[in-house]
Amino acid sequence: MFYRFKNRNGFTLEETLITITITALTLLLILSIYILYQRTYRKGSNKAEISQNARITVDKIARDLRQSLDIVTKLPANPDETDNPPKNYIMFQDGHDTNEISYIKYYLDGSNLKRQKIVYYFDEDPDTYVYYNSVDESGDPPKESILQDNLVAEYVQNIKFWGDKLISIEISMKKGEEKLNMRTKIFGRNL
């Protein structure tokens, strides 16, 4: 049995416009959900990255400070001293290798936290490292040589150090709109 169509004109203008509108609204809804997902993912990813970055950074500084033999940087006793505010760098004698006198310095370079390994020597014997505050027979201080200068962390807005035997560290990090502040205390075993 065959049916014959009486009207073979196709879709009306109203039907076409309604179909296009529904299709456009559906695509707009799908695009909005995708953009929202991307923002949420990026936000979570940034937060996870700076959180991990801060944790690894504090762990690395803590490991070095625990082995330190002497802190060279004169740090304030607490963060509230107005005439002697917390420092944004710290330098101390490396305690990992006791056969060699060397120093470690953590400092902020823009938004990068860097770690230097520094040695001091006199011109008469450049292969023998001495303490940073040594003087030669003439009363001259030693020369400084940077053996390493490595990047430790990115996205660091600020870092502060204070304390005596119990060193406090406060680090502020930011990536995109995500911010993180972390504070810890480290006891130097050899100080």
C-alpha positions as CSV (number, residue, x, y, z in Angstrom):
1,M,0.0,0.0,0.0
2,F,1.4,3.3,-1.1
3,Y,0.6,6.7,0.4
4,R,0.8,9.8,-1.6
5,F,1.9,13.0,-0.1
6,K,-0.3,15.9,-1.0
7,N,2.2,18.6,0.1
8,R,5.7,18.2,-1.2
9,N,7.0,21.7,-0.4
10,G,9.4,20.7,2.5
11,F,9.8,22.6,5.7
12,T,8.2,25.9,6.3
13,L,10.2,29.0,7.3
14,E,9.0,28.8,10.9
15,E,10.0,25.2,11.2
16,T,13.5,26.0,9.9
17,L,14.0,28.9,12.2
18,I,12.8,26.9,15.2
19,T,15.2,24.1,14.3
20,I,18.2,26.5,13.9
21,T,17.4,28.2,17.2
22,I,17.2,25.0,19.1
23,T,20.4,23.7,17.5
24,A,22.2,27.0,18.3
25,L,21.0,27.0,21.9
26,T,22.1,23.4,22.3
27,L,25.6,24.2,20.9
28,L,25.8,27.3,23.1
29,L,24.9,25.2,26.2
30,I,27.5,22.6,25.3
31,L,30.2,25.3,24.8
32,S,29.3,26.9,28.1
33,I,29.7,23.6,29.9
34,Y,33.0,23.0,28.2
35,I,34.4,26.5,29.1
36,L,33.3,26.0,32.7
37,Y,35.0,22.6,32.8
38,Q,38.2,24.1,31.4
39,R,38.2,26.9,34.0
40,T,37.6,24.5,36.9
41,Y,40.4,22.2,35.6
42,R,42.9,25.0,35.2
43,K,42.1,26.4,38.6
44,G,42.5,23.0,40.2
45,S,45.7,22.3,38.3
46,N,47.2,25.7,39.3
47,K,46.3,25.1,42.9
48,A,47.8,21.6,42.9
49,E,51.0,22.9,41.2
50,I,51.7,25.7,43.6
51,S,50.8,23.5,46.6
52,Q,53.2,20.8,45.4
53,N,55.8,23.5,44.6
54,A,55.6,25.0,48.0
55,R,55.8,21.7,49.8
56,I,58.9,20.5,47.8
57,T,60.5,23.9,48.3
58,V,60.0,23.9,52.1
59,D,61.2,20.3,52.3
60,K,64.4,21.1,50.4
61,I,65.1,24.2,52.6
62,A,64.3,22.2,55.7
63,R,66.7,19.4,54.7
64,D,69.6,21.9,54.1
65,L,68.9,23.9,57.3
66,R,68.7,20.9,59.5
67,Q,72.3,20.0,58.5
68,S,73.5,23.5,58.7
69,L,76.6,24.2,60.9
70,D,76.2,28.0,61.1
71,I,73.7,30.6,59.8
72,V,75.5,33.5,58.2
73,T,72.4,35.7,57.7
74,K,71.5,37.7,60.7
75,L,67.8,36.9,61.2
76,P,65.4,38.8,63.5
77,A,64.0,36.9,66.5
78,N,60.4,37.4,65.4
79,P,58.6,38.7,62.3
80,D,57.2,41.8,64.0
81,E,60.5,43.6,64.5
82,T,60.0,46.9,62.7
83,D,63.7,47.9,62.7
84,N,64.9,44.4,61.7
85,P,62.2,42.8,59.4
86,P,62.4,39.2,58.3
87,K,64.9,38.5,55.5
88,N,63.8,37.3,52.0
89,Y,67.1,35.3,51.7
90,I,69.1,33.1,54.0
91,M,72.7,31.9,53.8
92,F,74.2,29.2,56.0
93,Q,77.2,26.9,56.2
94,D,76.5,23.6,54.4
95,G,76.6,20.7,56.8
96,H,76.2,17.9,54.3
97,D,79.9,17.6,53.4
98,T,82.1,18.3,56.4
99,N,85.3,17.8,54.4
100,E,84.7,21.1,52.5
101,I,83.7,24.5,53.8
102,S,80.9,25.7,51.6
103,Y,77.7,27.8,52.0
104,I,74.2,27.5,50.7
105,K,72.1,30.6,49.9
106,Y,68.4,30.7,49.1
107,Y,67.2,33.9,47.6
108,L,64.4,35.3,45.6
109,D,65.1,36.3,41.9
110,G,61.8,37.9,40.6
111,S,59.3,35.1,41.1
112,N,61.9,32.4,41.2
113,L,63.4,31.0,44.3
114,K,67.1,30.0,43.7
115,R,69.7,28.1,45.6
116,Q,73.4,28.9,45.4
117,K,76.4,26.9,46.6
118,I,79.1,29.3,47.5
119,V,82.7,28.9,48.6
120,Y,85.3,31.4,49.8
121,Y,89.1,31.3,49.1
122,F,92.2,33.4,49.1
123,D,94.2,34.1,46.0
124,E,97.3,32.4,47.4
125,D,95.5,29.1,47.6
126,P,92.3,29.0,45.5
127,D,91.8,25.3,46.0
128,T,91.5,25.6,49.8
129,Y,88.1,26.9,50.9
130,V,87.9,29.1,54.0
131,Y,85.1,30.5,56.2
132,Y,83.3,33.5,54.9
133,N,84.5,35.8,57.7
134,S,88.2,34.7,57.4
135,V,91.0,37.2,56.7
136,D,94.4,36.6,55.2
137,E,97.8,37.9,56.6
138,S,97.0,41.4,55.1
139,G,93.6,41.5,56.8
140,D,91.8,41.1,53.5
141,P,88.6,39.1,53.2
142,P,88.4,36.0,51.0
143,K,87.0,36.0,47.5
144,E,83.6,34.5,46.8
145,S,83.0,31.9,44.1
146,I,79.5,30.6,43.2
147,L,79.7,26.9,42.3
148,Q,76.0,26.3,41.7
149,D,73.0,28.5,41.0
150,N,69.9,26.4,40.6
151,L,66.2,27.1,40.3
152,V,64.3,25.7,43.3
153,A,60.7,27.0,42.7
154,E,58.6,29.1,40.4
155,Y,55.6,31.4,41.2
156,V,57.1,32.6,44.5
157,Q,55.8,36.0,45.5
158,N,57.6,36.3,48.7
159,I,59.7,34.3,51.2
160,K,60.6,35.3,54.7
161,F,63.1,33.9,57.3
162,W,63.3,34.7,61.0
163,G,64.3,33.0,64.2
164,D,67.5,31.8,65.9
165,K,67.9,28.0,66.5
166,L,64.3,27.5,65.5
167,I,64.1,29.1,62.0
168,S,60.6,30.1,60.7
169,I,59.9,30.2,57.0
170,E,56.9,31.8,55.4
171,I,56.4,31.4,51.6
172,S,53.8,33.0,49.4
173,M,53.1,31.6,46.0
174,K,50.8,32.6,43.2
175,K,49.9,31.1,39.8
176,G,47.1,32.6,37.8
177,E,44.4,33.5,40.4
178,E,45.4,30.8,42.8
179,K,47.4,31.9,45.9
180,L,49.0,29.9,48.7
181,N,50.7,30.9,51.9
182,M,52.7,28.4,53.9
183,R,54.5,28.8,57.2
184,T,56.8,26.3,58.9
185,K,59.5,26.1,61.6
186,I,62.7,24.2,61.3
187,F,65.1,23.2,64.1
188,G,68.7,23.2,63.0
189,R,70.3,20.0,64.6
190,N,73.8,21.3,64.3
191,L,73.3,24.9,65.3
